[in-house]
Amino acid sequence: MKRVVITGAGTINALGHDVAETLASMREGRCGIAPLDVRDADRLMVSIGAQVQGFSSEGLFNRQQMALYDRFTQFALVAAREAINQSGLNFAGELAHKTGAILGNSGGGMTTIDENYRSVYEEGKNRVHPFVVPKLMNNAAASHVSMEFNLKGPTFTVSSACASSNHAMAQAFQMVRTGMSPVMITGGSESMLCFGGVKAWEGMRVMSKTACRPFSANRNGMVQGEGAGIFVFEEYEHAKKRGADILAEVVGFAMTSDASDIVMPSKQGAARTIAGAMSDAGITPEQVGYINAHGTGTAANDKTESAAVADVFGLHADTVMISSTKSMHGHLIGGTGAVELLACIMALRDGVIAPTIGYEEPDPECALDVVPNEAREAKVEYALSNAFAFGGLNAVLALRRAS
């Protein structure tokens, strides 16, 4: 098996328009959740979200591109440009033919869907733009990333709700590890913060109207976010030979299905996935210093995840640091695992543990070190990134500090 390292990272989300700004916000414990600025917001029961503020496509994409790019595709391209620029790679010749893009996404072009439903049902129009389908399809972002950067290898989208990005990155990791591709572009993006997207989620009764407070006894639900996180996964010797700056190493993953309930999480499923990722990486609980939790801020998720960590880590559960950055950037659904991977890289590379902000009251059923409210400095050798999705689909990645 080949070693797999991360040589480029890019993002745009409610905490920042790039990696540096995002990590600075995580260190500061800044909250990107604010009142929603969407059409017909007065008709929504949930009026908050973690929107990307100050984003303008002007100067980033031309008019022809804008006719094809939904907001989630724009986010993916912005993040991919940063990641690939940092990596220093140029995709031509054999490298172009072997490199692909595997991205996670759940809602597809929700903004495009929302706008065109309005046109047809509210405004009574009988025609929509001929590019509506290629604009809203879930694979649009991966396809446009491949076209912009001349990536002619394996390219597709993984859609597994809130685990989409982790599943996508796991597939990219496996392709590089087994030697199928020397480099893969991976991560995820999402943009569901429009009237229809929020209204649909309101129906589930899992959304908070005030704040995202994972693991806090007074939590009252999740808060949606939007954005993208994109990474360059590269075979270690390939990266070393060209003198690339290695951000972190991906050393293991596991994926499981609860096979029990479409929305209620399973402690056993989560525990099997966490344990499986460590087994694949060849590490023990005592070696893991940080876990980026799925941590949605719902009672069902927080209690189940805490119980799973306690079961797998045993006595070490009291000492491992676990935080939910969703408290800051919101839940990006299909794109969330990609943005959260940045917190793992920060822990490994910079020795800074992102906090769980909004934590106000201890919950005896979540009795872990959740790094409440303030970032912490700590040397970490290994980190895990958890993702547990509706449908009972679980995906956990294991990372190691670059050496």
N, C-alpha and C positions, 0 to 999 in steps of 0.2 A: 504494500500500500504506500502511496505517495503522501508526503506531508503537505498540508494545505494552509496557506497563510493569507492574511488580508493585507493588500498593498494599496488600497484606495477606499475612501469613504466619502459619501456625499449625502446631504439631506436638505430638506426644507420642511418645516413644521411650525407649530405655534410658538416654539421657543426660539427659533432662529431660521434665517434663510441659508445657513451653511453650517458646517460641523463646528467650527470655532465658536460661533454665536450660540449654538445649541448647547455645547458642553459648558460654556460660561454660564448659561441660564440654569443648567442642572446644578452646577457648583453653588450658585447663589440661591437655589431653591425657588426660582421664580415661577409663578403660575401663569400659564398661557391661556387659561380659561377666562372667558369674558362674555358679555351679552352678544348674542348672535346678530349678525348683520346679513339677513337674508330677506328675500321678498315674502311678504305676508307673515312676518315674524309674530305679529299680533294675534295670529290664529293658532300659534303653537302653545302648548302647555309647558314645554321645556324651552326656555329662552336663552340658554347658555351653551357654549361649545368652545373648543380650542381651535379657532380658525387661524389660518395663515394671514396675518395682517400685513398690509402694505405691499402685497404681491401684485405686480403688473406684468403682463405678457409682452407689453410693448418693448421692442428692442431685443427680446429673447426669441421671438418667432415671427416669421413673415405672415402675410395675409393668407396665403395658400395653406400654410401649416395650421393656422388658427382654425381654418374650416375643417380640419381633421383631428385636432387635439382637444379632447375633453380636459377638464381641470386636472384629473388624476394622471393623465398622460403628460401634461405640462410639468407637474411636480416630479414625475419619474425622470423626465429628460433633464430638468435642472439639477437634480441630485446625481444623475449619471454623469453629467458633464464634470461636476466637481470631483467625483470619485475617479473617473478615468484620467482626468487631468493630474490628480495627485499621484496616480500610479505611474505616470510617465509612459504608458504603453501606447503604441500606434498599431492599429490592426490592419495588416496588409499580408498578402501572400498566404503561407500555410497557417500562420497564427490566426488570421481572419477566418479561414475555413474551419478551424477547430474551436473557436471561441463563440459562445452563444450567450443568451440572456434568459434567465429563469426568474420571473418576478411573481410576487404574491399580490392578489387583489380579490376583493369580495364583491363589492357593489358595482364594479364596472363604471361606465360613464353615467353615473346617477344624475349629474347636473344636466347632461344632454337629454336624458330620459325625462326629467322634470320639465325642462323647457319645452320639449316637443309634445308632451301630454297637455300642457297648457295651450299650446297652439291648436291642437286638434280638438280637445274637449271644452276648453274655456273660450277660446277665440273663434272656434268653428271653422278653422282652416281645413281644406281638403288635401293639402300636400305638405310634405316636410322636405327638408334638404336631402339631396341624394346621398350625402355622406353620413346620415344619422347612424346607420348600422355600423360602418367601420369606426365611427367616433365613439360609440357607446360599448362596443364589444370588450370583454374583459382582457383579451390579449392585445389590445391596442397599444398599451404602454410598452410591453415587451417587444412588439413588432417595430414600433418607431425607434426604440433604443437600438435595436439591431440595424435598422436602416441608417440612422445617423452615424453610427460608429463602424459600419461595414462588418458586422458580426454575422458570419454565415454558418455557424455551428448550431448546436441544439438550442432552440429558442421556443419557449412556451410560457403559459401562465398557470399557476397553481391557485385554485380557489377553494379554500377550506375554512371559510369564515375567519374567525380571529386568529387562527393558526396559519393562515396562508403564507405569510412571509417566512415563518420558520420552516414550513414545509418546503418552500421554494429554495431557501438557502441550504437546507439539508440535501436537496437534489443536486444543487450546484456543487456542494462539498463532495458528494459521492462521485460525481463525474470527474472532478479533479483528482480525488483520492485514488480512483481506480485507473487513472491514466487515459480516460476517454478524451479529456480536454486539458490543456495546460493552464488555461485561464477561463473563468466564467464570470459574467456580470450577474449580480443577483441582489435580491432585496424585495421591496414592495412599495406600493403606493395606494392611496385611497382619498376620495373626496366625496363624502355623502352628506355634507352639511348644506343641504338645500331644503326647501319646504317639504317635498315629498320624502326625502331621506329621513329627516328628523321625525316627521309625522308617523312614518312606518314604525320607527323605533319606540315612539311614545306608546304605541299599542301594547308593547311587551311589559310595561310597568317596571322597567329596570333602570330608568334614567333618573338622575338626580336633577332637581331644579335649583340647587344651591352650589354644590361643590363636589369634587371627587376626593373622598377621604378613605383610601384603602386601609384596611386593618383597624381602623378607629371604631370604637363601639357605637358611635353616633353616625356612622356612614349611612347614606340613603340612596346609593345607586351610582351608576357609571355616568361619565360625561364623554361625549364623542369629540374626536379630533379629526384632523386631516393632515396630509403631507406625504412625504416619501423618504425612504432611506435606501441607498444603493451602495453596493460594495463590489470590490474587485477581489475575487477568490483566485489565488494563483498557486501553482505547484512550487514548493519551497526551493528546489534547486534552480528552477527557472527564474524565480525572483532573486535568489542569491547571486546567480551568474551575472545578472544585469545591475546588481547593486541597489536593488529596490529597498525602500524604507518599509520595514515590516511592522504593521500596527498591532497585530495579534495573530495567534495561530488557532485554527479551528481543529479540535482534536476528537470530537465525538458527537453523536446525535442519536436520538431514538424517537420513534413514532408509534403511537398506539391508538386503538379505538375503544371507547368505553362499552360500546354495543349495548347501551341500556336506556338512555333517555335523550331526546332531541335537544333539550335545553339544560337539564340539571346535570352538573358535573359529578364525576365519580372520584372519590379519594383513591380507590384502587387503581384506576386508569392513570391518574396523575402520578401516583407513586411509582407505578411500573415504568413510566416514561422517564422520570427523573433518574431512577436507578439504572435504567437502560442506557441513558446518555453517559453516565459515569462509567458503566461497565465497558461501553464502546471506547471511551477515552482511556480506559485502564487506570482510573483514579478512584480514591476512596473518599467518603464524606469528609474526613479530616483534612483533606487537601483542598477542598473547595472553600474559598474565602468569601465569595459573594454570589448571590442569586438575584437576577432581575426577575421579580415575580410577575405573573400574569396580572394579579392584583387589580381587579376591575373596580373595587369599591362596592360590590354587591355582597350581601351576606352569604349567599350560596357559594360564590367563588372564593372569597377570602377565607372562610372557615374550612372549606374543602382543601384548598391549597396549603393552608397552614398545617392541617392534619396530615397531608401527604408528605410535606417536608419533615414533620416530626417523626413520622413512621420510618422514612428512609434514612434520616440523619441520626436518629437516636439521641444519644447524649450530646452529640455535636450540634444538634438543632438549636441549642441555647447559645452557641457562639458564632454560628455562621450569620453573616449580615445579609438581609433580604430586604429589598425596597421595591416599591412600585412607582416608576416614573410617570405612569398614567395620571398620577395626581397633579402633574405639571403640564404634560402635552396632550392629555386626554387619550381616549381609546380610538386609535386609528383603524380599528377593525382589521381588514386584510393587510394593512401596511404597518400595523403596530409593532410586530416583532422586529422589523427592520430598524425603526427608530430606537427601539429599546436596546438593540445590539450596541449602539453607540455608548450607552451607559456601561456595558460590560467592557468595551474597549477602554473607556476612561478609567475604570477601576484597575484594569490590568496594566495599562501603559502609564497612567499618570498617578496611580495610587489614590484616586479620589472616588469615594462611594457616593453616588447620587442619593438624595434623601427621599423619603415618603413624606410629602408635605400635606398639610391639612389634618395631621394626626392630633386628635384632641383628647380622646378617652381610651385607655387600655381595654382591650377585649380579651377576657380569659381564654376564649377559644382561638385567639390568634396571638398566643404568648411567645412571640419570636422577636429577635432584634431587627425591627423594621426600619432602623436608621431614621427615627422620627424628626422631621422638620428641618434638620441641618445636615449638610454634607459632612463627610468624615474622611480623614486621611488614614489610609491603611495600605500596607503592602499585600497584594493579592497575587497568587500564582495561578489559580484556576477560577473560572466563573461559569455559571450556568444561566441560560436565558429560557424562561418558561413561556409556553403558549398553550392554552387550553380553550378549545373552541366549541361553540354550539355544534351539535351533532355528535358530541363526545369525541372529538378529534384532537389529539394531543401531540405536541412536537417540542422537544427540548434540545438545545444546542449546548455543547461544552467547548469552552475556549481556554487557552493557556497564554500566559504572558510571553511576548516575543523574547527569544534568546539567541 
